[in-house]
Amino acid sequence: MAIIGTRGYPSYYGGFETAVRKLAPYLADQGWKVTVYGRPGTTRLDDPSLDARVKTVLTRGLQTKSLSTLTYGFTSTLHALVHKPDVALVMNVANGFWLPLLRARGIPSIVNVDGIEWDRAKWNGVAKAVFKAGARLTALFANELVVDALEIGRRWKLKFNRDGIFIPYGGDVPTALELEEGLTHQGYVLVVARFVPENTIAEFLDAAMEIAVNCPVVIVGSSGYGGEIEDRLRRLAAVSDNIRWLGHVSDHQRLLSLWQHAAVYFHGHSVGGTNPALVQAMACGVPIVARNTVYNREVLGENALFVEPHGTAISDGVYRSLHNPRAATQRAEAARNVATARYSWKDICQSYDDALAELAGRGAFSRRAARMPSPSPSTSAGA
């Protein structure tokens, strides 16, 4: 089987790459011959967690914000057409343009549709149109869809009349980890996010100076392309010793430590379904202040403080959590229980294995009714 549409294995770029790091070795354990397509310079072939059974194929493409997914997806698909895997797991609807090629070659495909890409503010009108077109082709030519949130599934059913299998992301419950040098346990506010408009980073920076008066702020992430938010953050860090910008952090254990020891984690993602960083924060047991969205509420239930996307609301929410640690701890423990019960990587990998096996073992292009379970009841804690 082949995995198309990520930056490769093992890679630490985003949610797709996290899923592949977990999924590829699991599938190898189940007897699959796994090939993961990737991009030069984005994989860590010296990573100690690398599983030698997973084959990595690096292809070429255009490394630009607008064309990278399309071009790398195309060259990966061309390679797969030659080698003809039993089934292809395709990430991102932008690769919907290449699904007719897989279909013509007799390679059944299952597509993780990710979020509603054309809702993302980072894309211009042309890019949004491309994603919509890719989604339409995905709806027409994918044998099966994976949705990482029930709300994403509802929107695909409404817009494209396609059902999908609900498979979210998982989280690791870490053992006790060493504290980052220069920080104190439960003595800082943490943000982990890519610097794009829909992740509420600009609004958080509006709140950061106020929060930093009384509590250190640690920010993990970057845009990958520079820009206004990074420039602004450099200026803030230069005038306040209580604002620390770590840039992009690819060391997973370091990230787990940062979540585990934080007093508050702010999660500002507004689109995209079940977010991997949110699930991981829950599994680490950190109190969460989250942007008020249908996706975040689906994952968290009542086990967070929800705020609107402007600086005053964010700083107020953070201070409410800091000033009532008992209630914050109760919410955090309840959220960790939800993560353990509903967002286990073992269960998630098993769901992918089941879907891939069924698709590979049936006639090409057959479609089966999707499994869309209702969410398990969330364990709630009082505010």
Summary of the structure (lengths in Angstrom):
residues: 383
radius of gyration: 20.5
end to end distance: 46.5
largest distance: 63.0
contacts: 1334
relative contact order: 0.12
helix: 45%
strand: 13%
